[in-house]
């Protein structure tokens, strides 16, 4: 708490903290749009085979009549997406003709390409590279690769920021997102798209991680809860902003560039390095300069001028000495109590992220405007996080965590039994499920930080985040199963959080109004 005491002397939550937080929030707003971008840049428009060219006798036919004789229909009476007749079926033009039984008629694949309905989705990677029929799995593969980038970014940039500083890595991340996002928008082939989306995913983790660190390390204790909540709502707002941008910009390349371009501006402006990090890494001169700048902005110039390096180091002595102790990931499973906490939180983080992205990255299945669904899925997080905060504060962390997980899974399972034509109800249940997942995420961040002891808290939180990223990588793969067994993804996405919620209720201990544990030994007692 020593550095927090220094901040309290320099004005507490003052002008600097407010302005600093607002400027750091803008990149978080835009990076959130990248996370859900494939809902639009990889959207599937309605499509069917290009009819066979060079057919004589079609001059007097309407386009619908032409399709009737050249492309078979599916069970819903819509043109087949991946097959066409080898020869025109003139008999289907007869008023009494039936299309019910076409199994005996010879068909072929779409050798001349496809015709896309561009009334809603004017352009996407699907239409540009024909990622349909046998290549339809490429969409989910690209999303999984992006999530692998998110996983790698958390593992790589977390350590780099401890070594080189939060500000340095954050500036690098803005530049990396600018370059990678622009290349995604303008490179001409799918392999390049996938590779640079992976690079963008790495940046996503880095921006969130280092923004939160830089914001909280300049924030006094009494402002940290508000700052964390603020960033959460900024991320939620980014999801709603994406819906508006995608509605206005229907070309996928320009949409990609539009959500990337602001990072060129973020790269130009930057704030000061974390004073806490500077002191812990021996850069006390720069730390003192930055603290005096903070004092000036907060109207405490005289207090800042009185501060000396020796006084600053003396205040931070406990943190400097405690930094020398080292722990590894193995300490998370070395003792029975830590194995119980770590094992259960692995389930909680994996299933929460797994269900969250299982719902959030498959919006077209609801049959309602994908732009409206994206907006609603973002907006539901606002009341969800507010309710989560209330229940955690007044009821308890364990109850909140288990309840939200079970409710999220229940919404997904219930949706299985709702008829497909009840689109509004299906969308509402899915939105509630995503909202409960968002609540579970909010609980997990606070609850995990209170369950892990101080000496290994950062290691535990990092390990938990890795499990969440694994869940987000696996979620798109599960959607591929739906192409063969449509009901199975919903069963899997619903069952996982229910089992995790039950485990949390039975295994974890309540931490509300309890002092934080500092050592592994305290956990075992």
MIDREN-164683 format. One record per residue (C-alpha): x, y, z. Coordinates in steps of 0.001 Angstrom, whole numbers, m for minus. Layout:
N
+---------+---------+---------+
!      c1 !      c2 !      c3 !
+---------+---------+---------+
!       X !       Y !       Z !
...
+---------+---------+---------+
***
This chain:
525
+---------+---------+---------+
!      c1 !      c2 !      c3 !
+---------+---------+---------+
!       0 !       0 !       0 !
!    3059 !    2296 !     266 !
!    2847 !    3732 !   m3247 !
!    m896 !    4259 !   m2786 !
!     m40 !    6327 !     307 !
!    2232 !    8515 !   m1827 !
!    m627 !    9075 !   m4274 !
!   m2960 !   10046 !   m1426 !
!    m462 !   12727 !    m370 !
!    m470 !   14085 !   m3944 !
!   m4215 !   14608 !   m4189 !
!   m5695 !   11105 !   m4236 !
!   m8180 !   10695 !   m7085 !
!   m7542 !   14039 !   m8726 !
!   m7439 !   15688 !  m12135 !
!   m4518 !   13577 !  m13305 !
!   m6209 !   10259 !  m12458 !
!   m9430 !   11280 !  m14229 !
!   m7764 !   12606 !  m17398 !
!   m5289 !    9713 !  m17446 !
!   m8099 !    7135 !  m17209 !
!  m10157 !    8785 !  m19957 !
!   m7276 !    8867 !  m22420 !
!   m6362 !    5258 !  m21675 !
!   m9990 !    4240 !  m22210 !
!  m10195 !    5191 !  m25896 !
!   m7857 !    2385 !  m27092 !
!   m9841 !    m107 !  m24977 !
!  m13035 !    1041 !  m26703 !
!  m11538 !     379 !  m30129 !
!   m9756 !   m2853 !  m29248 !
!  m13118 !   m4259 !  m28128 !
!  m14412 !   m3785 !  m31676 !
!  m11586 !   m5980 !  m33000 !
!  m12583 !   m8777 !  m30650 !
!  m16054 !   m9141 !  m32217 !
!  m15189 !   m7908 !  m35707 !
!  m15635 !  m11250 !  m37463 !
!  m19366 !  m11138 !  m36752 !
!  m19413 !   m8699 !  m39693 !
!  m16199 !   m9103 !  m41680 !
!  m16819 !  m12866 !  m41874 !
!  m20624 !  m12802 !  m42120 !
!  m22346 !  m15379 !  m44338 !
!  m24742 !  m13776 !  m46860 !
!  m27475 !  m15817 !  m48532 !
!  m25997 !  m17517 !  m51613 !
!  m26529 !  m20171 !  m54258 !
!  m24656 !  m21645 !  m57200 !
!  m24062 !  m19577 !  m60302 !
!  m26450 !  m21162 !  m62834 !
!  m24847 !  m23043 !  m65688 !
!  m23972 !  m20556 !  m68468 !
!  m24948 !  m20876 !  m72116 !
!  m28424 !  m22354 !  m71624 !
!  m30623 !  m21665 !  m74649 !
!  m34325 !  m20766 !  m74480 !
!  m34196 !  m18699 !  m71276 !
!  m34748 !  m15241 !  m72781 !
!  m38371 !  m14946 !  m71660 !
!  m37830 !  m16291 !  m68113 !
!  m37705 !  m14272 !  m64922 !
!  m34664 !  m14769 !  m62722 !
!  m36723 !  m16817 !  m60225 !
!  m37928 !  m19094 !  m63025 !
!  m34359 !  m19422 !  m64272 !
!  m33232 !  m20469 !  m60767 !
!  m36120 !  m22945 !  m60581 !
!  m34807 !  m24943 !  m63543 !
!  m31062 !  m24665 !  m62765 !
!  m30664 !  m24840 !  m58960 !
!  m32384 !  m27363 !  m56631 !
!  m34154 !  m26151 !  m53487 !
!  m33598 !  m27138 !  m49860 !
!  m36190 !  m28187 !  m47278 !
!  m37166 !  m24538 !  m46719 !
!  m37793 !  m23948 !  m50418 !
!  m34649 !  m21806 !  m50784 !
!  m32024 !  m22408 !  m53514 !
!  m29404 !  m24952 !  m52489 !
!  m26170 !  m23317 !  m51424 !
!  m23674 !  m25806 !  m52794 !
!  m25297 !  m27800 !  m55656 !
!  m26870 !  m27109 !  m59064 !
!  m28517 !  m29234 !  m61738 !
!  m26201 !  m30579 !  m64440 !
!  m28952 !  m29929 !  m66986 !
!  m31897 !  m27482 !  m66879 !
!  m35123 !  m29007 !  m65570 !
!  m37678 !  m27482 !  m67931 !
!  m40491 !  m29553 !  m66440 !
!  m40287 !  m27483 !  m63228 !
!  m41765 !  m24537 !  m65125 !
!  m45091 !  m26349 !  m65446 !
!  m47704 !  m24873 !  m63040 !
!  m48448 !  m28291 !  m61524 !
!  m44799 !  m29351 !  m61197 !
!  m43532 !  m30332 !  m57761 !
!  m40025 !  m29909 !  m56424 !
!  m40564 !  m32290 !  m53542 !
!  m38628 !  m35194 !  m55001 !
!  m35429 !  m34267 !  m56812 !
!  m33207 !  m36980 !  m55382 !
!  m33006 !  m38763 !  m58704 !
!  m31925 !  m35719 !  m60673 !
!  m28209 !  m35387 !  m61305 !
!  m26494 !  m32398 !  m59674 !
!  m22985 !  m31021 !  m59498 !
!  m20947 !  m28652 !  m57331 !
!  m20765 !  m24919 !  m58026 !
!  m18034 !  m25113 !  m60632 !
!  m18792 !  m21602 !  m61954 !
!  m18883 !  m19931 !  m58540 !
!  m21698 !  m18476 !  m56461 !
!  m24231 !  m15677 !  m56495 !
!  m24414 !  m13729 !  m53208 !
!  m27281 !  m11702 !  m51777 !
!  m25575 !   m8376 !  m51092 !
!  m28644 !   m6535 !  m49796 !
!  m27453 !   m6858 !  m46162 !
!  m23885 !   m8165 !  m46267 !
!  m22354 !   m6308 !  m49185 !
!  m18841 !   m7605 !  m48670 !
!  m17065 !  m10031 !  m46329 !
!  m14137 !  m12420 !  m46411 !
!  m16731 !  m15096 !  m47212 !
!  m17804 !  m13432 !  m50456 !
!  m14291 !  m12342 !  m51409 !
!  m12625 !  m15727 !  m51059 !
!  m15700 !  m18004 !  m51428 !
!  m15290 !  m19516 !  m47954 !
!  m18489 !  m21538 !  m48222 !
!  m19555 !  m25143 !  m48763 !
!  m16364 !  m27234 !  m48354 !
!  m14469 !  m24166 !  m47074 !
!  m17118 !  m22916 !  m44627 !
!  m15057 !  m24128 !  m41650 !
!  m12395 !  m21523 !  m42512 !
!  m14438 !  m18828 !  m40753 !
!  m14298 !  m20608 !  m37394 !
!  m10674 !  m21560 !  m37983 !
!   m9778 !  m17889 !  m38504 !
!  m11548 !  m16941 !  m35264 !
!   m9737 !  m19704 !  m33346 !
!   m6391 !  m18485 !  m34693 !
!   m7257 !  m14947 !  m33557 !
!   m8005 !  m16289 !  m30078 !
!   m4686 !  m18152 !  m30098 !
!   m3141 !  m14720 !  m30658 !
!   m5046 !  m13386 !  m27640 !
!   m3668 !  m16299 !  m25596 !
!     m93 !  m15730 !  m26788 !
!    m352 !  m11989 !  m26216 !
!   m1281 !  m12455 !  m22576 !
!    1630 !  m14845 !  m22041 !
!    4236 !  m12772 !  m23912 !
!    3378 !   m9145 !  m23215 !
!    2633 !   m9675 !  m19528 !
!    6254 !  m10619 !  m18865 !
!    7595 !   m7959 !  m21216 !
!    5665 !   m5213 !  m19454 !
!    7201 !   m6231 !  m16120 !
!   10634 !   m6017 !  m17705 !
!   10404 !   m2990 !  m19998 !
!    7534 !   m1013 !  m18472 !
!    3798 !    m652 !  m19062 !
!    4031 !    2496 !  m21192 !
!    6711 !    1138 !  m23518 !
!    4811 !   m2070 !  m24266 !
!    1530 !    m174 !  m24598 !
!    3015 !    2164 !  m27220 !
!    4449 !    m840 !  m29071 !
!    1024 !   m2504 !  m28943 !
!    m675 !     527 !  m30486 !
!    1845 !     457 !  m33317 !
!    1462 !   m3306 !  m33748 !
!   m2327 !   m3026 !  m33947 !
!   m2041 !    m170 !  m36449 !
!     224 !   m2118 !  m38782 !
!   m1394 !   m5546 !  m38389 !
!   m4945 !   m4198 !  m38665 !
!   m4099 !   m2216 !  m41800 !
!   m2449 !   m5240 !  m43407 !
!   m5515 !   m7348 !  m42606 !
!   m7628 !   m4754 !  m44415 !
!   m5582 !   m4550 !  m47602 !
!   m3588 !   m7767 !  m48156 !
!   m5073 !   m9866 !  m50962 !
!   m5388 !  m13445 !  m49663 !
!   m6833 !  m15492 !  m46829 !
!   m3570 !  m16878 !  m45320 !
!   m2298 !  m13310 !  m44854 !
!   m5640 !  m12351 !  m43299 !
!   m5386 !  m15191 !  m40761 !
!   m1747 !  m14478 !  m39872 !
!   m2210 !  m10773 !  m39226 !
!   m5452 !  m11398 !  m37336 !
!   m3319 !  m13541 !  m35010 !
!    m948 !  m10580 !  m34563 !
!   m3955 !   m8345 !  m33839 !
!   m5153 !  m10853 !  m31234 !
!   m1813 !  m10629 !  m29440 !
!   m2235 !   m6859 !  m29331 !
!   m5738 !   m7190 !  m27861 !
!   m4332 !   m8913 !  m24763 !
!   m1479 !   m6454 !  m24429 !
!   m3688 !   m3346 !  m24629 !
!   m6152 !   m4641 !  m22023 !
!   m3473 !   m5934 !  m19656 !
!   m1201 !   m2897 !  m19742 !
!   m4012 !    m347 !  m19756 !
!   m5470 !   m1867 !  m16607 !
!   m2027 !   m2063 !  m14952 !
!   m1110 !    1528 !  m15848 !
!   m4476 !    2857 !  m14744 !
!   m4596 !     991 !  m11426 !
!    m959 !    1681 !  m10541 !
!   m1608 !    5436 !  m10781 !
!   m4889 !    5138 !   m8872 !
!   m5230 !    5392 !   m5060 !
!   m6937 !    2478 !   m3298 !
!  m10322 !    4181 !   m2970 !
!  m10512 !    4746 !   m6743 !
!   m9480 !    1300 !   m7972 !
!  m12889 !    m361 !   m7877 !
!  m14396 !    2528 !   m9835 !
!  m11510 !    2457 !  m12329 !
!  m11903 !   m1288 !  m12934 !
!  m15654 !    m887 !  m13395 !
!  m15080 !    2036 !  m15763 !
!  m12823 !     m27 !  m18026 !
!  m15370 !   m2851 !  m18018 !
!  m18097 !    m513 !  m19237 !
!  m15780 !    1007 !  m21849 !
!  m15195 !   m2485 !  m23256 !
!  m18962 !   m3060 !  m23305 !
!  m19472 !     253 !  m25119 !
!  m17001 !    m892 !  m27772 !
!  m19311 !   m3791 !  m28639 !
!  m22193 !   m1379 !  m29226 !
!  m19995 !    1042 !  m31205 !
!  m19052 !   m1853 !  m33494 !
!  m22719 !   m2484 !  m34324 !
!  m23128 !    1132 !  m35475 !
!  m19893 !    1183 !  m37471 !
!  m20685 !   m2126 !  m39180 !
!  m24170 !    m898 !  m40081 !
!  m22730 !    2255 !  m41653 !
!  m19732 !     594 !  m43370 !
!  m20816 !   m2549 !  m45234 !
!  m17486 !   m3235 !  m47007 !
!  m15395 !   m5501 !  m44774 !
!  m12033 !   m4018 !  m45767 !
!  m13078 !    m448 !  m44990 !
!  m14716 !   m1569 !  m41743 !
!  m11474 !   m3291 !  m40745 !
!   m9480 !    m157 !  m41553 !
!  m11978 !    2114 !  m39787 !
!  m11599 !     305 !  m36442 !
!   m7793 !     205 !  m36904 !
!   m7071 !    3787 !  m37973 !
!   m7527 !    5359 !  m34478 !
!   m4531 !    3359 !  m33231 !
!   m2253 !    5548 !  m35361 !
!   m3412 !    8444 !  m33182 !
!   m3123 !    6430 !  m29951 !
!     454 !    5608 !  m30960 !
!    1297 !    9328 !  m31188 !
!      68 !   10337 !  m27723 !
!    1229 !    8595 !  m24561 !
!    1255 !    9183 !  m20829 !
!    3923 !    8712 !  m18213 !
!    5290 !    5390 !  m17101 !
!    3928 !    3830 !  m13912 !
!    5648 !    5465 !  m10932 !
!    5420 !    2230 !   m8978 !
!    7161 !     288 !  m11771 !
!    9903 !    2937 !  m12047 !
!   10682 !    2766 !   m8315 !
!   10691 !   m1051 !   m8225 !
!   13108 !   m1075 !  m11171 !
!   15498 !    1487 !   m9709 !
!   14528 !    4437 !  m11925 !
!   13863 !    6732 !   m9029 !
!   14786 !   10010 !  m10758 !
!   12121 !    9520 !  m13429 !
!    9645 !    8309 !  m10807 !
!   10148 !   11472 !   m8744 !
!    9727 !   13663 !  m11847 !
!    6475 !   11916 !  m12757 !
!    5118 !   12142 !   m9213 !
!    5788 !   15888 !   m9160 !
!    3926 !   16242 !  m12465 !
!     987 !   14414 !  m10912 !
!    1137 !   16730 !   m7900 !
!    1064 !   19776 !  m10193 !
!   m1998 !   18513 !  m12122 !
!   m3778 !   17645 !   m8861 !
!   m3116 !   21084 !   m7356 !
!    m582 !   19731 !   m4825 !
!    2570 !   21297 !   m6260 !
!    4028 !   22226 !   m2884 !
!    3596 !   18673 !   m1559 !
!    5282 !   17325 !   m4689 !
!    8282 !   19649 !   m4364 !
!    8798 !   18544 !    m762 !
!    9043 !   14870 !   m1765 !
!   12581 !   13418 !   m2007 !
!   14044 !   10247 !   m3488 !
!   15052 !    8871 !    m125 !
!   11583 !    9465 !    1277 !
!   10025 !    7797 !   m1755 !
!   12272 !    4717 !   m1514 !
!   11656 !    4439 !    2235 !
!    7890 !    4418 !    1644 !
!    8306 !    1642 !    m943 !
!   10788 !    m464 !    1019 !
!    8307 !   m3232 !    1838 !
!    7278 !   m3646 !   m1807 !
!   10907 !   m3556 !   m2970 !
!   11922 !   m6302 !    m538 !
!    8841 !   m8460 !   m1179 !
!    9544 !   m8326 !   m4911 !
!   12666 !  m10406 !   m4376 !
!   10681 !  m13500 !   m3366 !
!    9868 !  m15735 !   m6339 !
!    7110 !  m18243 !   m6972 !
!    6274 !  m20424 !   m9941 !
!    3119 !  m21855 !  m11486 !
!    3869 !  m25123 !   m9675 !
!    3048 !  m23415 !   m6379 !
!    m572 !  m23240 !   m7568 !
!    m884 !  m27029 !   m7284 !
!    1809 !  m27926 !   m4755 !
!    m470 !  m28086 !   m1697 !
!   m4036 !  m29472 !   m1227 !
!   m5673 !  m26109 !    m545 !
!   m4064 !  m24474 !   m3564 !
!   m4983 !  m27463 !   m5760 !
!   m8613 !  m27089 !   m4704 !
!   m8690 !  m23361 !   m5500 !
!   m6700 !  m23629 !   m8731 !
!   m8609 !  m26617 !  m10090 !
!  m12012 !  m25067 !   m9487 !
!  m11008 !  m21662 !  m10868 !
!   m9630 !  m23368 !  m13991 !
!  m13138 !  m24709 !  m14600 !
!  m14766 !  m21364 !  m13822 !
!  m12566 !  m19301 !  m16139 !
!  m12595 !  m21830 !  m18984 !
!  m16361 !  m22369 !  m18981 !
!  m17193 !  m18664 !  m18625 !
!  m15079 !  m17670 !  m21620 !
!  m16137 !  m20789 !  m23533 !
!  m19865 !  m20018 !  m23198 !
!  m19369 !  m16243 !  m23631 !
!  m17655 !  m16539 !  m26998 !
!  m19850 !  m19446 !  m28003 !
!  m22782 !  m17037 !  m27833 !
!  m21117 !  m13784 !  m28901 !
!  m19483 !  m15076 !  m32109 !
!  m22471 !  m16798 !  m33729 !
!  m25037 !  m14029 !  m34178 !
!  m26429 !  m14922 !  m37613 !
!  m28157 !  m18084 !  m36386 !
!  m30920 !  m16047 !  m34708 !
!  m32393 !  m14870 !  m38008 !
!  m32648 !  m11238 !  m36826 !
!  m30564 !   m8298 !  m38036 !
!  m26996 !   m9085 !  m37022 !
!  m26431 !   m5375 !  m36312 !
!  m29308 !   m5271 !  m33841 !
!  m28212 !   m8495 !  m32156 !
!  m24641 !   m7178 !  m31755 !
!  m25939 !   m3990 !  m30150 !
!  m28240 !   m5896 !  m27784 !
!  m25506 !   m8369 !  m26858 !
!  m23285 !   m5426 !  m25924 !
!  m26006 !   m3497 !  m24104 !
!  m26988 !   m6483 !  m21926 !
!  m23576 !   m6334 !  m20253 !
!  m24384 !   m2961 !  m18669 !
!  m27163 !   m4123 !  m16303 !
!  m25489 !   m7525 !  m15964 !
!  m22306 !   m6057 !  m14500 !
!  m24279 !   m3706 !  m12257 !
!  m26348 !   m6580 !  m10827 !
!  m23166 !   m8621 !  m10363 !
!  m21586 !   m5818 !   m8344 !
!  m24663 !   m5578 !   m6089 !
!  m24880 !   m9324 !   m5423 !
!  m21148 !   m9622 !   m4763 !
!  m21284 !   m6713 !   m2313 !
!  m24426 !   m7632 !    m380 !
!  m24812 !  m11424 !    m766 !
!  m21379 !  m12884 !   m1409 !
!  m18827 !  m13834 !   m4025 !
!  m19431 !  m17588 !   m4030 !
!  m23195 !  m17242 !   m4401 !
!  m22792 !  m14721 !   m7208 !
!  m20191 !  m16786 !   m9085 !
!  m22089 !  m20066 !   m8955 !
!  m25502 !  m18501 !   m9617 !
!  m24447 !  m16583 !  m12717 !
!  m22670 !  m19598 !  m14196 !
!  m25668 !  m21881 !  m13662 !
!  m28084 !  m19282 !  m15062 !
!  m25874 !  m18747 !  m18135 !
!  m25851 !  m22469 !  m18866 !
!  m29589 !  m22738 !  m18203 !
!  m30391 !  m20007 !  m20765 !
!  m28388 !  m21853 !  m23414 !
!  m30020 !  m25218 !  m22629 !
!  m33542 !  m23739 !  m22569 !
!  m32956 !  m22236 !  m26010 !
!  m32617 !  m25739 !  m27439 !
!  m36337 !  m26320 !  m26870 !
!  m37529 !  m22996 !  m28342 !
!  m38806 !  m23360 !  m31949 !
!  m36541 !  m21833 !  m34584 !
!  m39291 !  m19547 !  m35876 !
!  m39604 !  m17840 !  m32437 !
!  m36652 !  m15608 !  m33272 !
!  m37234 !  m12839 !  m30749 !
!  m37518 !  m15261 !  m27818 !
!  m34421 !  m17188 !  m28907 !
!  m32453 !  m13960 !  m29236 !
!  m33657 !  m12706 !  m25826 !
!  m32653 !  m15960 !  m24095 !
!  m29240 !  m15905 !  m25779 !
!  m28741 !  m12252 !  m24758 !
!  m29595 !  m13138 !  m21165 !
!  m27132 !  m16030 !  m21338 !
!  m24381 !  m13703 !  m22555 !
!  m25302 !  m11198 !  m19841 !
!  m24972 !  m13870 !  m17162 !
!  m21589 !  m14851 !  m18654 !
!  m20496 !  m11202 !  m18411 !
!  m21618 !  m11171 !  m14761 !
!  m19692 !  m14396 !  m14142 !
!  m16595 !  m12835 !  m15722 !
!  m16845 !   m9817 !  m13436 !
!  m17210 !  m12077 !  m10403 !
!  m14289 !  m14244 !  m11491 !
!  m11870 !  m11308 !  m11668 !
!  m12665 !  m10159 !   m8118 !
!  m13227 !  m13587 !   m6556 !
!  m10023 !  m15087 !   m7982 !
!   m7973 !  m12129 !   m6758 !
!   m9328 !  m12696 !   m3257 !
!   m8853 !  m16488 !   m3273 !
!   m5207 !  m16502 !   m4375 !
!   m2776 !  m15423 !   m1612 !
!    m778 !  m12235 !   m2102 !
!    2574 !  m13921 !   m2697 !
!    1243 !  m15783 !   m5737 !
!   m1759 !  m13683 !   m6736 !
!    m396 !  m12369 !  m10027 !
!     754 !  m15831 !  m11062 !
!   m2656 !  m17250 !  m10218 !
!   m4515 !  m14514 !  m12084 !
!   m2286 !  m14989 !  m15127 !
!   m2871 !  m18744 !  m15073 !
!   m6631 !  m18169 !  m14777 !
!   m6573 !  m15824 !  m17761 !
!   m4784 !  m18487 !  m19817 !
!   m7628 !  m20919 !  m19075 !
!  m10148 !  m18310 !  m20210 !
!   m8254 !  m17847 !  m23466 !
!   m8176 !  m21593 !  m24042 !
!  m11972 !  m21554 !  m23722 !
!  m12217 !  m18801 !  m26342 !
!   m9965 !  m20800 !  m28703 !
!  m12069 !  m23962 !  m28354 !
!  m15476 !  m22228 !  m28733 !
!  m15274 !  m21651 !  m32539 !
!  m14213 !  m25283 !  m33021 !
!  m17350 !  m26475 !  m31215 !
!  m19462 !  m24477 !  m33683 !
!  m18073 !  m26678 !  m36463 !
!  m19771 !  m29682 !  m34844 !
!  m23098 !  m27934 !  m35382 !
!  m22754 !  m28425 !  m39131 !
!  m23171 !  m32168 !  m38534 !
!  m25152 !  m32344 !  m35256 !
!  m26965 !  m28982 !  m34857 !
!  m28095 !  m29556 !  m31264 !
!  m24701 !  m30577 !  m29859 !
!  m22939 !  m27164 !  m29575 !
!  m25748 !  m25734 !  m27437 !
!  m25620 !  m28782 !  m25147 !
!  m21854 !  m28411 !  m24715 !
!  m21942 !  m24625 !  m24267 !
!  m24748 !  m24948 !  m21705 !
!  m23413 !  m27878 !  m19722 !
!  m19915 !  m26471 !  m19122 !
!  m20934 !  m23392 !  m17063 !
!  m23571 !  m25354 !  m15118 !
!  m20970 !  m27910 !  m13990 !
!  m18514 !  m25127 !  m13124 !
!  m21173 !  m23253 !  m11153 !
!  m21968 !  m26368 !   m9107 !
!  m18245 !  m26936 !   m8478 !
!  m17784 !  m23319 !   m7343 !
!  m20700 !  m23601 !   m4924 !
!  m19389 !  m26847 !   m3426 !
!  m15618 !  m26303 !   m3387 !
!  m14747 !  m22616 !   m3035 !
!  m14919 !  m20616 !     192 !
!  m16640 !  m17264 !     710 !
!  m14326 !  m14208 !     764 !
!  m16825 !  m11375 !    1304 !
!  m15755 !   m9203 !    4278 !
!  m12806 !  m11547 !    4884 !
!   m9172 !  m10365 !    5077 !
!   m7002 !  m11301 !    2108 !
!   m4585 !  m14184 !    2622 !
!    m936 !  m13262 !    2140 !
!     791 !  m16644 !    2049 !
!     133 !  m20168 !     808 !
!     493 !  m21364 !    4397 !
!   m2507 !  m19258 !    5422 !
!   m4584 !  m20944 !    2718 !
!   m3697 !  m24384 !    4095 !
!   m4533 !  m23546 !    7715 !
+---------+---------+---------+
***
